Amino acid sequence: MKVSLKGSKIWLDGRLVDWEDAKVHVLTHALHYASAVFEGIRVYTTPKGPAAFRLKDHLKRLFESSKIYMMDIPYNMEELIDAVRLTVNANGYRECYVRPIVFRGYGTMGVNPLNSPVQVAVAAWEWGSYLGSNAPMKGVRCMVSSWRRINAQSLPPQAKSTANYANGGLAKAEAVKNGFDEAIMLNTEGYVTEGSGENIFRVKNGVLSTPPASAGVLRGITRDTVLKLAQEMDITTERVNITREELYTADELFFSGTATEVVPIREVDGRQIGDGSNYPITAKIRKRYLEVVHGEVDGHEDWLLYLR
Ligand SMILES: Cc1ncc(COP(=O)(O)O)c(C=O)c1O
């Protein structure tokens, strides 16, 4: 989805700047060597004004991703919360997607990242349904990618690093070129991991399963939310390895992610999932998820951080 941020304000290294001034040098280390980690957070309207959903959990993951890559973020949690608040409010958004990124800036060329300064930016934009406006109702068509998800022995899959998205980007491009909406990636052992930008869930005989973190998936915050909400709805959940054929024989499959939210999958590799249109458990979870993020139900206020 094309978004134009022109005219917006972006927070860069401690202050808000105009869109056209939020620039880096072409010799920025991260541009050459993928030395950057980032987050994606959604802000939703609630009865008490715009609220960022699970902001602290996202920022905690950002600090953990940075730690894995030995990048000391020159701001603390409260300062980054303020940066998000400032960015969203400066742009007057009531609902938006927020993108904090921590990257190695211009320092020295060469693979060694340690001599390049750590910079931080926060941008925000209004973003509709990530997999397309029809995706939430009609479901998406997927292919199992010929690219395998990065392996923990080569790159840490649980760090949300830009480096991982070279892998995801290959899978996504392959899927799009072949006429699909999204790719599903297997790991090097052949087990299902996730989509190029979202976690995956399977429903079979009323049981909801998702691959374990050890399969090499990003520990999605939406994944965690879905598991908690499903348990509250008395749906049995499990984190187990899922095989390719178990995708084909699922009653329901869906993706979860901050940008994606909860979106059904209606086809994998030419096999229709379930009856191709009715996904009752997915619909129930999606409905609950949207109520929770919009602050419409009691019990999960602690997941909402009000921004005004
Ligand atoms: C590769 C990948 N997996 C899973 C997710 C879902 O994570 P979250 O629910 O924290 O947004 C994302 C979203 O950023 C992602 O890029």
The ligand as an ORCA input file, in Angstrom:
! r2SCAN-3c Opt
* xyz 0 1
  C       8.164    -11.241     10.203
  C       7.074    -10.815     11.125
  N       6.468    -11.734     11.893
  C       5.487    -11.410     12.741
  C       5.057    -10.107     12.874
  C       3.969     -9.770     13.845
  O       4.495     -9.119     14.958
  P       3.622     -8.133     15.815
  O       2.359     -8.842     16.109
  O       4.432     -7.867     17.021
  O       3.392     -6.940     14.977
  C       5.657     -9.116     12.112
  C       5.220     -7.740     12.255
  O       5.937     -6.841     12.372
  C       6.697     -9.474     11.226
  O       7.300     -8.553     10.457
*
